[in-house]
Amino acid sequence: MGTQADPDPDLAPDPLGGSAPGTGSVASLVGLVALGAAAYTAWVLEVVLSTGLDPIETYVSELAAQDQPLGGLFRATDFTAGLLVLLGGFLALVRLVRYPEARRPWTVAGWAGVTLFGAATAADAWLPLSCQPTADPECAARETAGLVPATHQAHAVSSSLAMTGALVGIVALTVAARRYGRLAPLARYGPALVVLELLATAWTLTAISLFTAGHGTWALGAGQRLQVLLVALWLGLLAYSVHRERRT
């Protein structure tokens, strides 16, 4: 009798596809990630609401500052977005635990990144800035002198973790979609979003460095808004891709 060859790990059933049982949890995952993506775009309300902040020059997180009249609204939407994506990422990781044949490195790393992004984004809402350093010179001076609440430093850490998680998720799951032949829409359009996200991140980090060094904002707000918009678009694409694969 011949021995059966080990299955190709790249051909293993994907736990987020339609071939695995328990598709109800996949539907929940899709809904959570899609709603999280929508909530993560709540900052666009600044177009119709009077915030007093220049969207080209100011941090997105300054909309949720403690001294902003609408800060509570934007903190609530940030927390909602983070919690929804966190739960969606957690469901995906649980399915990866249940189906070890689909536990491939790029997939695990990608969903871990999405989960980290959700957790850190939710934490951001509980660590708001006390004022607007890009719009208020007095606030910027206090921040430079270390005279602002510790939440400023904590917010910087949580924001960095959120974007790190987003980048890991965006890159890893896009690579997984192309390498493993799954999630066709993500495999097709994901690479373009990866490139745009990396460019927007480079713009934002450069502008932050220049602002911190006292050389102006360099359209920091525009770069960061593009950065977070692309994250939301990618999350929406991810949710759609999982939904479409579940139906095939």
C-alpha positions as CSV (number, residue, x, y, z in Angstrom):
1,M,0.0,0.0,0.0
2,G,1.3,3.5,-0.8
3,T,1.5,6.2,1.7
4,Q,-0.7,9.3,1.4
5,A,1.2,12.5,0.8
6,D,0.9,15.3,3.3
7,P,-1.5,17.9,2.1
8,D,-0.1,21.2,0.7
9,P,-0.6,23.7,3.5
10,D,-1.4,26.4,0.9
11,L,-4.4,24.3,-0.2
12,A,-5.7,23.7,3.3
13,P,-9.3,24.9,3.9
14,D,-9.5,28.5,5.1
15,P,-11.5,28.9,8.4
16,L,-12.9,32.1,7.1
17,G,-14.1,30.6,3.8
18,G,-17.3,28.8,3.0
19,S,-15.9,25.2,3.4
20,A,-15.6,25.3,7.2
21,P,-18.5,24.7,9.6
22,G,-19.8,27.3,11.9
23,T,-20.4,30.0,9.3
24,G,-22.6,31.9,11.7
25,S,-19.4,33.1,13.5
26,V,-18.0,34.2,10.2
27,A,-21.1,36.3,9.5
28,S,-20.6,37.9,12.9
29,L,-17.0,38.5,12.1
30,V,-17.9,40.2,8.8
31,G,-20.5,42.4,10.5
32,L,-18.2,43.4,13.3
33,V,-15.3,44.4,11.0
34,A,-17.6,46.2,8.5
35,L,-19.3,48.2,11.3
36,G,-15.9,48.9,12.9
37,A,-14.7,50.2,9.6
38,A,-17.7,52.5,9.3
39,A,-17.3,53.8,12.8
40,Y,-13.6,54.5,12.2
41,T,-14.6,57.1,9.6
42,A,-16.7,59.1,12.0
43,W,-14.1,61.9,11.9
44,V,-15.5,62.9,8.5
45,L,-18.3,64.5,10.4
46,E,-16.0,67.4,10.9
47,V,-17.0,68.4,7.4
48,V,-20.5,69.3,8.6
49,L,-19.9,69.9,12.3
50,S,-18.2,73.0,13.6
51,T,-15.1,71.8,15.4
52,G,-12.8,74.8,15.0
53,L,-9.9,72.6,13.9
54,D,-8.2,72.8,10.5
55,P,-8.3,69.2,9.0
56,I,-5.2,69.9,6.9
57,E,-3.0,70.8,9.9
58,T,-4.4,69.1,13.0
59,Y,-4.2,65.5,14.4
60,V,-7.4,63.5,14.0
61,S,-7.2,62.7,17.7
62,E,-7.5,66.4,18.5
63,L,-11.2,66.1,17.6
64,A,-11.5,63.9,20.7
65,A,-9.5,66.2,23.0
66,Q,-11.0,66.8,26.5
67,D,-11.5,70.5,25.9
68,Q,-13.3,70.0,22.6
69,P,-17.1,70.5,22.7
70,L,-17.6,67.5,20.5
71,G,-14.8,65.5,22.0
72,G,-17.2,63.0,23.7
73,L,-18.8,62.2,20.4
74,F,-15.5,61.4,18.7
75,R,-14.2,59.4,21.7
76,A,-17.4,57.3,21.6
77,T,-17.0,56.5,17.9
78,D,-13.3,55.7,18.4
79,F,-14.1,53.3,21.2
80,T,-16.9,51.7,19.2
81,A,-14.7,51.2,16.2
82,G,-11.9,49.7,18.2
83,L,-14.2,47.4,20.2
84,L,-16.0,46.1,17.0
85,V,-12.7,45.4,15.2
86,L,-11.2,43.8,18.3
87,L,-14.1,41.4,18.6
88,G,-14.0,40.6,14.9
89,G,-10.3,39.9,15.1
90,F,-10.7,37.8,18.2
91,L,-13.4,35.7,16.4
92,A,-11.0,35.1,13.5
93,L,-8.2,34.0,15.9
94,V,-10.6,31.7,17.7
95,R,-11.4,30.0,14.3
96,L,-7.7,29.7,13.6
97,V,-7.3,27.9,16.9
98,R,-10.2,25.5,16.0
99,Y,-8.9,24.8,12.5
100,P,-5.1,24.2,12.8
101,E,-4.8,23.1,9.1
102,A,-5.5,26.8,8.2
103,R,-3.2,28.2,10.8
104,R,-0.7,29.6,8.4
105,P,1.9,32.3,9.4
106,W,0.6,35.2,7.2
107,T,-3.0,34.6,8.2
108,V,-2.2,34.4,12.0
109,A,0.0,37.5,11.9
110,G,-2.6,39.4,9.9
111,W,-5.5,38.7,12.2
112,A,-3.3,39.3,15.3
113,G,-2.5,42.7,13.8
114,V,-6.1,43.5,13.2
115,T,-6.9,42.5,16.8
116,L,-4.1,44.7,18.2
117,F,-5.4,47.6,16.1
118,G,-8.8,47.2,17.6
119,A,-7.6,47.0,21.2
120,A,-5.3,50.0,20.9
121,T,-7.9,52.1,19.1
122,A,-10.4,51.4,21.9
123,A,-7.7,52.3,24.4
124,D,-7.2,55.6,22.6
125,A,-10.7,56.7,23.5
126,W,-9.8,56.3,27.2
127,L,-6.6,58.2,26.8
128,P,-7.6,61.5,25.2
129,L,-5.4,64.6,24.7
130,S,-6.2,67.4,27.1
131,C,-5.8,70.1,24.4
132,Q,-4.7,70.6,20.8
133,P,-1.0,70.9,20.4
134,T,-1.1,71.6,16.6
135,A,-3.8,74.3,17.0
136,D,-2.9,75.8,20.3
137,P,0.7,77.1,20.8
138,E,0.2,77.2,24.6
139,C,-0.8,73.5,24.6
140,A,2.2,72.7,22.4
141,A,4.5,74.6,24.8
142,R,3.1,72.7,27.8
143,E,3.5,69.4,26.0
144,T,7.1,70.2,25.2
145,A,7.8,71.1,28.8
146,G,6.1,68.0,30.1
147,L,3.3,69.9,31.8
148,V,0.4,68.1,30.2
149,P,-1.4,65.0,31.8
150,A,0.2,61.6,31.4
151,T,-2.6,60.7,29.0
152,H,-0.7,62.6,26.3
153,Q,2.2,60.2,26.4
154,A,-0.1,57.2,26.9
155,H,-2.1,58.3,23.9
156,A,1.0,58.5,21.8
157,V,1.8,54.9,22.8
158,S,-1.7,53.5,22.1
159,S,-1.9,55.4,18.8
160,S,1.5,53.9,17.7
161,L,0.3,50.4,18.7
162,A,-2.9,50.9,16.8
163,M,-1.1,51.9,13.6
164,T,1.5,49.2,14.0
165,G,-1.3,46.6,14.3
166,A,-3.1,48.1,11.3
167,L,0.0,47.9,9.1
168,V,0.7,44.3,10.2
169,G,-2.8,43.3,9.4
170,I,-3.0,45.1,6.1
171,V,0.3,43.7,4.8
172,A,0.0,40.2,6.2
173,L,-3.6,39.5,5.3
174,T,-3.0,40.9,1.8
175,V,0.0,38.7,1.3
176,A,-2.0,35.7,2.7
177,A,-4.9,36.4,0.3
178,R,-2.5,36.4,-2.7
179,R,-0.3,33.5,-1.5
180,Y,-3.1,31.1,-0.4
181,G,-5.5,31.9,-3.2
182,R,-8.3,33.1,-0.9
183,L,-10.3,36.3,-0.4
184,A,-10.3,37.3,-4.1
185,P,-11.2,41.0,-3.7
186,L,-8.5,41.5,-1.1
187,A,-6.0,39.7,-3.3
188,R,-6.9,41.9,-6.2
189,Y,-7.2,45.3,-4.6
190,G,-5.2,44.9,-1.4
191,P,-1.7,45.5,-2.9
192,A,-2.7,49.0,-4.1
193,L,-4.1,49.8,-0.6
194,V,-0.9,48.5,0.9
195,V,1.3,50.9,-1.2
196,L,-1.0,53.9,-0.5
197,E,-1.1,53.1,3.2
198,L,2.7,52.9,3.4
199,L,3.0,56.2,1.5
200,A,0.4,57.9,3.8
201,T,2.2,56.6,6.9
202,A,5.6,57.9,5.7
203,W,4.0,61.3,5.0
204,T,2.4,61.3,8.5
205,L,5.5,60.2,10.4
206,T,7.7,62.8,8.5
207,A,5.2,65.6,9.3
208,I,5.1,64.6,12.9
209,S,8.9,64.6,13.1
210,L,9.0,68.1,11.6
211,F,6.3,69.4,13.9
212,T,8.0,68.0,16.9
213,A,11.2,69.7,15.8
214,G,9.4,73.0,15.5
215,H,9.3,73.2,11.8
216,G,5.6,73.5,11.2
217,T,2.9,70.9,10.6
218,W,3.5,70.2,6.9
219,A,-0.1,69.2,6.3
220,L,0.1,66.7,9.1
221,G,-3.6,66.5,9.4
222,A,-4.2,65.7,5.7
223,G,-1.6,62.9,5.8
224,Q,-3.0,61.4,8.9
225,R,-6.6,61.6,7.7
226,L,-5.5,59.8,4.5
227,Q,-3.8,57.2,6.6
228,V,-6.8,56.4,8.7
229,L,-9.2,56.6,5.8
230,L,-7.1,53.9,4.0
231,V,-7.2,51.7,7.1
232,A,-11.0,52.0,7.1
233,L,-11.3,51.2,3.4
234,W,-9.0,48.2,3.8
235,L,-11.1,46.9,6.7
236,G,-14.2,47.3,4.6
237,L,-12.5,45.4,1.8
238,L,-11.5,42.7,4.2
239,A,-15.1,42.3,5.5
240,Y,-16.5,42.2,1.9
241,S,-13.9,39.6,0.9
242,V,-14.6,37.3,3.8
243,H,-18.4,37.7,3.1
244,R,-18.0,36.9,-0.6
245,E,-15.8,33.8,0.1
246,R,-18.3,32.5,2.7
247,R,-21.0,32.6,0.0
248,T,-19.0,30.6,-2.6
